[in-house]
Amino acid sequence: MNDNSFSLNGQIVDLVHSRIFPVQVSVSEGKIVEIKELDTADPRFIMPGFIDAHIHIESSMVPPTEFARMAVCHGTVAAVSDPHEIANVMGVEGIDYMIRNGKRGHFKFFFGAPSCVPATPFETSGAALDAETIAELMCRDDIYYLSEMMNYPGVLSDDPEVMKKLKAAKDHAKPIDGHAPMVTGEDIRKYIASGISTDHECYAIEDAEEKLKLGMRILIREGSAAKNFDALIPLMATYPDKLMFCSDDKHPNDLIKGHINLLVKRALLKGYKLMNVLRAASLNAIKHYRLDVGLLQPSDDADFIVVDNLQDFNVLQTYIKGRLVAEQGRSCMPYRKEEACNRFHAIPIVPDDLQVPYEGKNIKVISCMEGNLITNTIVAAPKVVDGKVVSDTTRDILKIVVLNRYSPSKPAVGFINHFGLKRGAIATSVAHDSHNIVAVGCSDEDIVRAINMLVLTKGGMVACSDIEFALLPLPIAGLMSLEEGSRVAEDYERVDRLAHEFGCTLYSPFMTLSFMALLVIPELKLSDQGLFDVKQFRFTPLNAE
């Protein structure tokens, strides 16, 4: 299908007027030119396309053009995308790469200006976006909003740099996304009063309701690591006009299986009203972010999907600006080979770099949780061999390492539990938010082997032992592949499978590992500069008092 005029008939799902009725939809030059009501029409349903209201495209491990080829198969026509990940590596150059690449396809990307690069001053990143740079980005027509303000301590303390960034967005009447896990009471009131209008970090319905009552929009997130759908979907009964669906981070093997369409089906199976659910999947995001995405109204862009029924939601066709971009689960958009850009200057390490002398004390251990970015802190007696603290596979207390990828440096070392590895190690250069190398393993030798493989390839994901390995190279900023999405999904599955064969008990070990260096989500994390107490917002010693 090209941009020539065409018509199709079916049962239109009109979200704007909350009606379903038989019509003939006429399209010309990418626009809806007429919606003619009929007495009868085909039983298929024509409805607005789905929108991911908050996602980091980089998490799919493919560039925007390839993400689009995968997403349109599931009825997604647009994404509100935060290029925060590549910005931490490449700065404005990385943001421009994503925007330029996204324009090469027919998908509708709406990129924001990352507000927190780096996320904190307690880690090493490849770039920094100060308030002056943010103000310049806010002037641009291809920047639609200020991305998630993760520095909530800076908002609460009226940090001058943070205030300038917020002001730049408000001066240009652009929405400001939030990121406020476990922020409540007077703190959340002040946070919202600063102009921040959304949050996708709610883990409990009580937290979300407090923010909703104060005027926030809540994004119900279901990604590859953080899964909050079941906890938050009851909000659909009382706040349907204030909810949106998002992925935040979506690995390629999950994206190939489904996207926002899966959340729509799950919500309907739980008995929530069709129109309310579809609002969260499209209309609410369009209104909040003022997106140029059609809603099946005359003169709108012809952005819509055709599904077989309102129970299974099998997407038969996806159209963007009148162009058929997917049909029967296959993309009609061509694969485009992209060029790589990167910033990677780490050098190989040796086992001695990871030694932790035993000082006669218990140690603080990061306790990660399945399907959650929040960690806890536990205190445990360490396993000691020859005066050194080492990984303890029996108690699942393993060594975790973060290595600065931007300059030759000594690694930071901590300990973590709930990964479950019994042999080998895993490592990744996708490590939020600065994307240094993070690794966890059963021995210093295993960890060094994994890290050095990524140093050699200048980014990627690896699972390895002394006798086997699986590697996914990510040459675009150490975050994304140059291969087709289906190939990347297969390679990722191979690495993920080997991690599980090594004993890992987490559903998504690499996604979980990638958040263990994220210093803006409680409670205990590890940056390339050391162990970090998020609640106190300061470094903390490994040894417990």
N, C-alpha and C positions, 0 to 999 in steps of 0.2 A: 504494500500500500504506500502511495506517495501522497503529496499534498493536494491531489485533485479532489474535486467534489465527490461526495458519496453519501449514502443514507443507510441506516439500519434501523430495524424495529425490534421492540422488546418491551419489557416492563421496566420503566424508568424508576429509579429510587431517587426521589427529589428530596435531598436533605434540607434544602432551604425552606421548603413548604411542608415538610414531613408528609409526603404523599408517595404512593406507589400506584402507577397507572400505565396503561398501554400507550405507546407513542411510536412515532417515526422521528428519529433524530437525523437532521441534515447538517452536514459539515462541508465547509468550503474554506480553502486557504488556512487551514488550521483552527478555524473558529466554528462554534455552534451557531448556525444561521437560522435554524428553525427547530422547534420541538412541537410536533403536530400530534395532538391527542387523538387516539383511535378507539374504536369499539373493541377490537381484539388485536393481538399482536403475538409474536413469538414468545414462548414461555421463558426465555432467557432474561436475565436482569442486567440492566445498564446502570452503572452507578459511578460516583466519583472515585478516582484512584486513591490509593492509600498514601499516607505521608508519615515518614519517620521523623518525629518532632525533635529528636536530639540524637545524633550519632557522630562518632569519630570514624570517618570512612577508612582511615588507616588501619583500624582494628580488623577489617575484612582482609587485610594483607594484600590487597590489590588496589591500583589507582582508581580514581572516580569513574573513568570510562568502563572499566571492567566490573566495578561494583554495580553500576547501572545495568549492565547486561545480565547480571544475576538477579537483581532486585525486581526488574520489570516482569520477570516470569511469575512473580507472586503478586502482581497487581500494584506494586509501589511505583508512583510516578514522580515523587519528589522527596527530598531529604533536607532537613535543617541541620547543616553539618558544621561542626566545630573542628577546624584544622589545627587544633591545639597540639596534637602529637608531632606533626612534622614541623610546626613552628618552634617547638622546643629543640629540634635538631637543626633546622635551617633558617629560622626567623621568617621575615617577610618573603624571602626567596621561596621558602617552602609553601607559604600561603598562596603565592602567585602560581606556583606549580600546580596546586590542587585546583584553583579556579580555572587556569588555562586548560588543564586536562579535562575538567568537567564540561567545559564548553565544546569539547570535540564531539560529544554525543548529543542525544536528544532528551536526555533525562534532565529534570529540573533540580539543580543544586542551589541551595541558599546558604552561603558560607558566612560565618561570623568572624569577628576579630577576637582572637584568644586574649583573655583579660589577665591571665596569670602565667606568664612565661618569663622566668621559670615559676613553678608553682610556689616555691619557697626559696629563701636565700640559703637554705641548708643542704643544697645539692648542687651538682655541677651540670649545667645544661649547655647546649650548643649555641644558644642565642638568648637574648633578652629583649622583650618588648616593653619599653617604658611608656609613660603617659603621653609623651610627645608623639611617639609612633602610633599609639592607639588613636590619638586625635586625628592623625593623618589618615588612618584606615577608616575611621568613622565618616570621613568626607567622601569616601568612594561609593559609587552606586552599586558595585559588586560585593559590598560588605553590608549585610542586612541587620546585624544585631551585635551586641557585645556578648561574647561567649561566657560560659559559666564562671561566676566570680567565686573561685574556690578560697580565696584569701578572706574568709569571714572574720578572722581576728583583726585583719586590717580594716574591714568595714566597721567593726564594733569599736575600734580604737581611733577612728577617724584618721587613719594613715593618709597623709597628704597625697602620696602617689596614687593610692587606691581611689581617693575622692576625685582626683583629676580624671581618672579613667571613667568613672561613673558619670561625671559631668559631661565628658565628651560624647557619650552615648545619648544622654538626655538632651544635649544641645542640638543633636541631629534627629531627635524623636525616634530613636531606634531602641527596641526592647533590650532588656538586660536579663540574661539567664543567671539563675542561682545555682548554688551548690552548698547546702547547709545541713549536713548530716548531724543529727542529735543537737541542733541549735533550737532552743525553746525559750519560752517566757519573754522577758524584756529584751533579751538578745535578738530573738527572731523578729520582734516588733521593730527594733532599730534597723535590722538587716533589710526588712521589707520597706521600711520608710525611706531607705536610701534610693529606692527606685527599682529594686530587683523584683522581678515579677513571676519567676518560675522556680521550681525545684524538682529534680529527678533523683534525689538522694533520700527519699523517705523509705524507711524499712518497716514502719509500723503504722497502722491506720490512725492511731492517736496523734502521731507526729504530723501526718498529712492533714488531718482535720484541723489542727491548730493553725496550720499555714493557710488552708483554704478559707477559714473564717476571717483571716486577716487580709484576704484579697489575692493570695497567690494562685497561680495555676499549677497543678500537680501533674507531672509526667509519670505515667505508670511504665516502669522500665522492666524489660525482660530481655537481657542480653545473654552472652555466653558465660559470664561469671556472675554478675549481679542479677538476681531474679526476684522481683518484687510484685509480680502480677497477682499471685494468690493472696498476698497480704493486703493489697490495695484495691483490688477490683470491687469490693463491696461499696466503695465510694461512688460507683456508677449509679447506684440507686438514688442518691441524693444530690450529687454534684456533676451531672452529665455535661454541663456547659463549661466546666472548669478543668476538664481532664484531657490529656493527650496520651497517645501511645508512643513509646520510643524504645530503641535498642541500646543506646549508649555505645556499647562495644559488641560487635557481632563477628565471630570468627568465620572463615570461609566455609567450613564444613557444616556449620549451622545455617548460614545464609543460603546455601544451595538447597536446603530442605524447606525453608520458608522464612517469612519476614513478618510484617505487620498483619498479614492475612491470618497468621496463626493465632494472634491475640484476639482478633475479631471472632474467629470460630470458638475459641475457648470462652470468651465472654458470653456469646450467644448460648453455648451449651450450659452455662450457669444460669440462664434464664433472664438475662438483662435485655432490655428493649433494643430492637434493631436500630432504630434511629439514634438512640443515645450512644450505642456502641460505635456506629459509623461516624458520629460527630467526633468522637475521640480519635478516630482513625484518619480524619481528614479536615472537616469543617473547622474545628476548634483551632487547629494549628494555622490554617489559612487566615482566620480572623486575628489571632493573636500576633502573628509575625507579619501580617499583611503580605501574604505570599501571592505571587502572580500564578496561581494555579486554578484551573477551571472547576466549577461546581455544577456542571451540566445545566447552565442557564444560558439563554440566548445572548450572544456576543462574547461569551466566555471562551477561553482557549479550550479546544476539544481534548481535555485530559480526562480520560475515563476508562473504566474496565467493564468487561462483560463476563458474568459468572453464570454457571448453570442453574444454581438454586441458592436459597438463602439459609441452607443448613450446612452443606459441605463447602460452599464457597470455592469451588474449583474455578480458577481463573482461566477463561477460554481465550480472551484477548485483552491486551493492554494498549491503549492509545495515548500518545503525548503530542499535543498540538496537531491532532488529526492524523498522525503517523502511526501506523501499526508497528509497535516495538517488541511485542511478544505474542505468541500464539501457541496454545496447547502446551504450555510449559517450556517452550523454546524461545530464546531471544532472536529477534529479527535484526538486532544491531550487530554490526561487524566487530570482530576482535581487532584491536589496534595495538601494535607493538610500541611500547613507550621507551623513552630514554631514562636512564637512572641518574639520580642526584644523591649526594651523600655527604656526611661529615663524620669521619671515623678515624681516630688516631691512636687508639689503644695499642699496646704492645703485649706480647705473650708474658705470662706469669709462670712461676714455679711453685711447687708445693710448700716450700718454706715461707712463701708470702702469706700463707693462710694459717700459720701456726698461732694458737691462742694459749699462752702460758696459764697454767692453773695457779690461782692466787689463794686457794683455800676457802673459797666462798661459793655459794650457790649462784646460778646465773639466771638472768631474765630471758625468757623464751617467747618468741612471737607465736601466738596460737591463732592460726587461720581457721576460717569456717567455710563450709560448703555453701556455694551460692551467695556469698556475702563478701563485700570488700572490707568490712570492719574486722579488726583482729582484737584479740584479748592479750593480756600479759599474764604469763604464769612464771613462777619461780621454781626451779628444779635443781637438784644436785647433778652436776655434770659427770659425764663419763671421762675419765682421765687415763691417758696412756703415756708413759714416759714423761710425766710432768706437763703434758699438753691436753687441753680440752678438745675432744673429737666427737664426731657424729656418733649417735647411739641409735642404731636401727631397732634394737630390742624395745626401747621406749618411744621410738619415733620422735627423737629429738635430733634433728639433722642440722648440719652447718649450712648457712645461707650466706652468699657472698655477692657484693655489688662492686663492680669495677667501672671506674670512670672511662668512658669511651672516647672522650674528646682530647685527652692528653695522657701521656705515660704517667701512671700513678700506682700507688699501692692499693690493694683492695680493702674494702671494709668487710668485717666478718661478724656474723651474729648466729643465732640458733632459732629454729622454727620447728613446730610440730604439726601433725595432721596431714603431711604429704605422703607418708606411708612407704616411701622408697625402701626397698630391701637390698638393692644393688644399683650401681651406676649413678648417673647424675643427669640433670636437665638444665638447660640454660637458654636465655633469650635476650635479644637486644630490644625487644618490645617491653619496656619497663617504665610504666607511668611514674612521673610525667617527663622526666628528663631523658629517658631511654638510654640509660647506661646499661651495661650487661649485668643481669641478675641470674644467679645459679643456685641450685640446691642439690646436695648429693650425699652419698654414703661414705665417701673418703675424700681426703684432700686431692689425691691423684685423680679420682673421677671428676671432681669439680674443675681442676686445672685443665684436664683434657677437654671438657665441654667448653669452657671459656675460650681456650686457645683456638678451637675450631671456629668460633664466631669472630675472633680477632682476625683469623686468616681470611674468612669470607666477607669481612666487614659488615656483619649483621646477619641475623637469622634466628632460627630456633633449632635446637639440637637435643637429642637424647642419646647418651652414649655410655658404654662401659669399656672395659679393657678388650672386649672381643667383638663388639657390634656397635653400630651407630645408625641413626637416621637424622638427616639434615635437611632443613628448608631454608635456602638462602633468601635474604630479603635485601636486595641491592638498592632499592629506592629508600634512602634515608635510614636503612636498617629496619624499616617498618613494612615495606610492601614489595611484592614480587613483580617481575616482568612477564610472568607466564599467564596463560588463560586461567580464569577463576576455577574451572573444573579441575585443572591440573594442580593448582595451588591447594584446593580442598583435599585432593588425594594425597599430596605430599604432607600436608598438615596432619591428615588422619594417620599417616605412617609414623610420623614423629610422636603424635599423641598416643598411638597404640603401643609404641615401644615404652613410653613412659609408664603406661599402665602395666605392661609386662614386667617392668622393673619393680612393680608393687604399689605404685601411686594409687591412692583410693579416691582422689578428687575427680569429679566429673570432667572438669576442664583444667588440668594442671598448669598449662602454660598461661592461660588467662588469669588464673589465680596468682601464679608466680609474678606475673607482670604488674600486679597491684601491691606487691609487698614492699615496693620502694616508694609508694605514694604517700607523702608525708601530710596530706591534708585530710585523710580519712583515719579516724582513730582505730586502734589505740597505740600500738607499738609497731614501728616500721623501721626499715634499714635503708639509708641513702649511701651514696658512695663516700660520704664523709663520716658515717657512723650511725649507731643505734639512736632512734629518735622517738621521744615520748610526745605523741600528738596532742594529748590533753594539756600537757604543760607547755607544749610547743617549744621544745628545746631538746638538745642531745641528752642522752642518759647513759651511764656506764653499763657495760655488759654484766658486771658483777652486782649482785643484789646486796644491800646493806644487811 
